[in-house]
Amino acid sequence: EIDPTDAFIPFDIIGSRLSDLPAKDQPIVLYCQTGRMSAIAAETLVRAGYTDVWDLGGGMEAWTAAGLPLVQRPPG
């Protein structure tokens, strides 16, 4: 994961977890492994009225290719 990550919500259920997110005008940055699923989640949030949504293009693969660090945390 990219540090600091606040929440892990699967892209296909993000619409049902809006209550777990900050206010609709607060910045939200989404990412996944390649960027495909986070792009879908970003579209869902924009359609739900979120106004400051950012999607990390290329996901964690692009992040590490740019030489930026990832952190490993134990599950749970």
Secondary structure by P-SEA (a helix, b strand, c coil): ccccccccccccccccccccccccccbbbbbcccaaaaaaaaaaaaaacccccccccccaaaaaaabbbbbbbccc
